[in-house]
Amino acid sequence: MPTAFTHPYVDALFEVAGTRAAVERELSGLETFLAALRAVPELGRTLRNPGVPKANRAALLEAVIERAGCGTLGGRLLGVVLQNRRLHVLGDLLAAIRRRLDREANVLEARLATARPLDPALAEEIRALVAGRTGKTIRIVAAVDPALLGGFVVTVGSARYDASLARRLEKAREALHAAPAAR
């Protein structure tokens, strides 16, 4: 969702919620709702389908909102998003809400890619190293990328710290190609 679409929703949510903590409480239910949409694509198609009577769509939305554990404010936001035909970009809207929460709390998101799922203690150690280097609070978002072979890659904003085996092998290959031929 382009910034032009997210700002009004994000600004309205923060204004009506009143506090960051209130927005954070709503975010969990909204993320659960989004997970349900992604897990069951027919749900989103049904909610967006103008051929389904409005009352039926509203009842379905309410049922999913309740099941997802959305608060009153989150439910109202989802209703407005659906009414404005923006449900298909809910993930972008939630990302914009998360970015604003992070900005206000002085938190940076660090994407941590590893070849295999990482031990939580090691992930915490990497988080602490990145926090020490940036001077900010860091929230780790972990992902598995088997192409790394080993090690890890941390991306914080435009900075990238590559300690992967794949990168080391690439550097060795470059060095071998650059070396003069032996006689």
NORHUJO-V99964 format. One record per run of one state. SS is the DSSP state (a for helix, b for strand, c for the rest). FROM is the first residue (numbers start at 1). LEN is the number of residues. Records with the same first field share a line. If there is no record, write none. Layout:
# NORHUJO-V99964
SS=FROM-LEN, FROM-LEN
This chain:
# NORHUJO-V99964
c=1-2, 18-2, 40-1, 49-5, 69-3, 84-3, 106-1, 115-5, 135-2, 145-1, 149-2, 157-2, 179-5
a=3-15, 20-20, 41-8, 54-15, 72-12, 87-19, 120-15, 146-3, 165-14
b=107-8, 137-8, 151-6, 159-6
